[in-house]
Amino acid sequence: MTGDDKPRPGLSAERVGVFTDAIFAIAITLLALEIPRPEEPEQLADLGHFLSEHAGAFAGFALAFLMLWFNWRAHHTLFDQLARVSQAVLAVHIPLLLFSAFLPYATGLFALEELPTDARSIAVALFGGTEAVLMLCQGLLYTLTLRQGLYAVGASTTRMSTAAAINWGIGVLWAVSAMLAFPLGDGVTLLWLATPLLALAILYGMRLRRGRESRRASLG
């Protein structure tokens, strides 16, 4: 790499990626700290009952863990294909890392079971909204990479565009669920179950579209 090829100070893809990995690692570890632990002797004496009472906390932990892992995986895959980082890409990391660090708190509120109806809706909306921001940030990162030509030689722009569409789609799904949490409460969690189905549908749709475009190009 020559002096002209080196990124500007503060725009090193490697350093940004390493720092982001650290935030993700800390956040994903802190999720476990939000799970209630038995503190009273009677709770320890009947541990099975205590754990079953807090099944929602374990479900919230598992869901947040999977979504954060998916988010990290998308980010890691993208940064393995970057040649450089732009100011816009760096700016997107502000909400991305902010809400990654906030996710354990949002998960802790979501896992609380004895909440009034209004408070429950807020907790669900906060959790869903946090996840939505994370996914939308990933979609924006992929989109910026493609539009600004930040990818390295040999990188698959086809896979990048598919990843962008999947992250945008999932982000919109979770954003809609956050808004619907106020009238529906816990009912919106059914929408979250559609996340992998939506990802598969987008992937299938992108492949169909590329197949049609390829056939048109061959006929033209």
N, C-alpha and C positions, 0 to 999 in steps of 0.2 A: 504493500500500500504506500503510495507516494504521499507527500505532504498535502497535495491538492485533493487527494481522495479521502483524507481523514475528516471525520465529522467535526462540526463546530463544537467548541467546548460546551458541555451540558446537553449535547444531542447524541451521545453515544448509545446505540441500541443495546449494547451489552450491559452498560451500567443501569439503564432504565429497566431492562429485563430482570437483572439481579435484584434490584431494589423492590420491584413489583412482586417477584417470587417471595421475598422476605415478608412483605405485608400479607400476601395470601397465606403463607405458612403460619404466621402469627394468628391471623383471623380464624383459620380453620382449626387451630388448636384451642383458641379461646371459646369456640362453640361448646366444647365439652364442659367448660367451667360453668356454663349457664344451666346445666342439668341439675335439678335439685338433689341434695344428698340427705340421707337420714341423720338427724341431729339428736333426737330425743331417744331415750332408752326403749320406749314402746315401739318406736319406728324401727329400731334395730332388731327388736324381738320378733317383729312381724315384717321382715324385709320384703317378702314376696308381695304382701298387700301394699306396702309403700311403693314398690316399683310399678305395680299395676295401676295405682292411683295416678302416677306420673307418666303414664304411657304416652301422653301427648307431648311431653317434653322430649322423650326419646325420638318420637316421630318428627318433631320439629328439628331436632339435631340432625337426624339422618337426611331430611329434605334439604336443609341448609348446607350440609356437608356436600351432598351430591351436586347441588347447584354451584357452589363455590369451586368444587373440583372441576366441573364442566367449564366454568369461567376461566380458571387457571389454565386448563388444557388448551382452550381456544387462544388465550394470550401467548402461551408458550409456543404453540404451533405457528402463530403469526410471526413472533419475534425470531424464530429460527429461519424465516425467509426474508427478513429485512436487511437491506443494504445500509439504510440510514434512517434516522428519525427526524421528523419535522417539528416545528413549533406547535402546529395544530395537534399532532399525535401526542406530544408531551402534555399539552393542555388537557386533552381528554383523560389523561391519567389522574388529574385532580379529583374529578367526581368518581372515577373508577376506584381509586385507593381510599377515598373518603368513605364511600359506601361499603367497601370491603371491610374496613375497620369497624364500621357501624353495624355490620350484619350480626355479630354475636349479641349485641344489645337488642336489636329488633327481634332476633330469634328468642331471646329470653322473655320478652313481652308476649310474643306469640304463644309461647309454651305455658304461660299462666292460664290456669283453668278456671279459677273462681273470679271472673270479671263480670261487671254489669254489661248489658247488651251493647250500650254505646261504646264503652271502653273496649269491649271485645272487637267491635268493628274497626276501631282505630288501630288496635294491635295487629289485626289481620291485614289492614290496608298498609300499615307501616312495613310489615314483613314483605308483602307482595310488591310494594313500591320500591323497596330497597333492591330486591332481586331484579326488578324491571330495569332500574338504572344500570346495574351491572351488565345485563345482557345488551342493553342499548348502547352502552359504551363500547362493548366488544364489536358490535355491528358497525359503529362509527369508526373504530380503529381499522377494521378491514376495508371499509369504504374509502377512507382517507389514503390508506396504503395503495389502493388500486388507482385512485384518481390522481395522486401525486407521484406515482411511479416510484415508490420507496422500496419496492421488492428487489431482491437480489437476482442476478442472472440465473436462470434455470428454475425459478420459483413458479409454481403452478397458479396462474391467475384464474384458471377455471375453478380450482378448489377454493381459492380465496373468495371468489364471487359467491360460491355456494355457501361458504361459512358466513359471509356477510348477511346473506338472505336468511339463513337459519337463526342467527343471533338477533337480527332485526325482528323476525317473526315471533320468536320466543319473548323478546323484550316487550313487544306490543301486547302479547297475550297476558303477561304478568302485569303490565300497566293497566289493562282493562280490568283485570281481577282486583287490582287495588282500588279502582273507582267503584266497582260493584260491591266491594266489601261493606260499604255503608248501608245499602239496602238489604244485602243478602247475608252478611256476617260470614260464618264458617262455611256457608254454602258455596262460596267461590273456590274453596279448596278443590272442588271437583274439576274446575278449569285447569288447575295445576297438573292434574293427572294427565291432561292432554298434551303436556310439554313434549314427551318423546314422540307421540303420534304426529304432532305438528312438525317436528324436525324431520321425520321420515317423509311426510307429505311434501314439504318444501324440497327436500332432496330429490324425490321422485319427479316433482314438477320441473325442477331445473334440468334434470336429465332429459325429460321429454322435450322441453323447449330447445335444448341444444341438439337433440336428434332431429327435430324439424328443421332447425337452421342449417344443419349439416346436409340434409337432403335437398333443401332449397339451393344451397351453394353448389352441390354436385349437379343439379339439374340446370342451374344457370350457367 
